Every structure is written in structure tokens, then in C-alpha cells.
Amino acid sequence: MTGITVFNAQNCGIHQSGITVLCFRNDGSESSGILNFQTNGLQLSKQTMSNWTVWTAERYFQPVYNWMKNRQLKAHVNQCDETTVEVIHDGRPAGSKSYMWVHLTGELSPGPKIVVYEYQKTRHSSHPKEYYKDFKGILMTDGLEQYHKLARELEGVTNANCMAHARRHFANAIKAIGKGNEKAIKSSIAYKALVRIGAIYNLEGALKELTAEERLKERQASIKPLVEEYFAWVREICSDQTVLPKGETAKGLNYSLNQEEYLKVFLTDGEVPIDDSASERALRNFTVGRKNWVTINTVRGAQASAVIYSITETARANNLNVYYYIRYLLTELIKRKDKDGNIDETMLEPIMPWSKELPAECYSKRRQ
């Protein structure tokens, strides 16, 4: 067995951290941590290995996490979303919801791809306000009021909203009609809305490889007229009052009207994506993992989980082999500790996931 324990955030886990500890044999094959140690004559409990995970996050990975956040907040465009998580021992009644927030550099931004997870007990607007207090730029989110409030209260922050949320409501309305009723589908308001939104997405999809300046020019010329026509159509439909007020179609129409100002922000800046789908993708590994480990035991474990997920998801975003990158990172972090055990965050840039100085093995598709 190798002398390095590696944490696999995707497969989630147990006890404090919500992350399974995995070890790798000398031949590179993977096994669960406990079975691997037992095979080699060492009896370790899940609690012990979970504590190792938390300890490693706090002692070694925290400076990397801090530097990632520092770099992420310098981007002109950022994206944000959140999902629920249950932490058992957080000083509240059992079953209380906590939240794992995700913050990432803009999907279309030219800088490094950075994904930062953040654990908080609540969904209160004070959390993103504190996180983005030094940020100046555009924040892409869903349509929750706390994000609008953040933009009102923080000078230099503009909130952009997600067009995919409007599309989702209309898609749900179509599902409710049923696949076998094509005539009803094509005559529905939801279908007509999807056709209009689809035309916008089709044009936007062709602009991904352009520079921000080129993309903005094309958006102004070809996409903006479609967007204006869509909102004019939505206002006309709403004025007729023919849509059931509590259905999915009404939700899509109301979302569009209420968020119109924020949904149009992408037309003013070529770096701003049309939706916040990148944030949802960034949370996917966490939500998949949550189905397995269900709860996290302590606040320390939740915070450690946020740190480790941030590093592994940023590694994936930069096309790294997570195993080799974590192995390399742990080796290099030990070298960078001073005599007091501290790590200077400003010296970490060469070993960050987006660094061009990483060894070739960090990009390997398979373990050798």
C-alpha cells in the first residue's frame, strides 16, 4: 500500500466529513480505506479515518482553499447556487436543514476555472453578502430574492439571473400534458414559450468559442431582438389572464416577468452566461454523494467536506486526474510548511489546479 491516503469526494461517505477515505495499493488499484488497512494488518475504525480527513483538510488543504477563494473573487463574472445538507450535531433540532453553497468563476470567463464550496447553517442573505463583500462584477444566480438584495446592498455587484429556470417550468408543463397528446402540446402556451426560448439558446450555443467582445456583438445583433420579442409575448399572454395561476406555465411566465431585468443582463456583457447551469453541474457530485452518506456528523466535518470538494471539483474543471493531483498536492504542501507548520498562501500559485507548472502525470487519464 502507498504511504499516501487519498480522499475521493465523488463517492462520499461517513461520519464527520461526508467523504469516503480511499487508499491505493502499490499497483495503483483502489480499495476502501478500512479494508485496505485491514489487509495490511492495521485495524482502523471509520471514525479514525474520518478524523484523518477532517484533520488533513484543516492542516493542509485550508490554505489552498483560501487561495482559491481569493482568486475566484477577482474574476469579473462569478456564479453561485446552493443545495441542502443535514448536519447532525450543529446545535439545532434533528432534521434541521443546512446548506452547501457553491461559488465558481464564470463559465465563459477567460481566467482559471475555480469551484469553491462553502458550508453554512442557513440560506440567509447574510451569507452571500459576507462572501462577496469584496467582489466587484457580475454574479449569475437563480432568481432568489437574497441575490437581488445582495446586488442592492453591495456596491459594484450586478445580479444576473438564469434563463434555464424559466425554461424548466415550461418543460414541466409539457410533461404534465403527456407525450401522447401532441396536438395539446403544440397548442399550449408552454410549448410556444419553449420554442421562443429554444431559438434564443440555439443562437447562444453557436457563440461559445467567440471572445467576450465578439459574443456581445453577436448577441446584440441576433439574440437581443428574440429576447425582446419573448418578453413582449409573455406580457401579452399574462394580460389575457387565460393561464391557470398556480400551474407550471404560470410559474414560468411569472418568473420571466419578475426577473426580466436580471434575465437580460447577459445581453450587456459577453462574459455573462445565459444561465446558471454551470453551478448546478458543479453541485452534482456533492448531491450524488449525499444520496449515499445522507448526513454529516459535525460542523467541522461539513467545513472539511467543503474544502475537499472545492479542490477535487476545481481539479476536474481543469481536466486533471484527481488522484494524481491530490497526491502531488499533498507532497508539495508538506514541503511548503515553515518551521511553525504554517503555509504561505501567496506561494501556492504554482501548485494550484489551474497552474501551467503542474507535472504531466496530473493530466494522466489513467493511473500508471
Order of alpha helices (4+ residues) and beta strands (2+ residues): beta-beta-beta-alpha-alpha-alpha-beta-beta-beta-alpha-beta-alpha-beta-alpha-alpha-alpha-alpha-alpha-alpha-alpha-alpha-beta-alpha-alpha
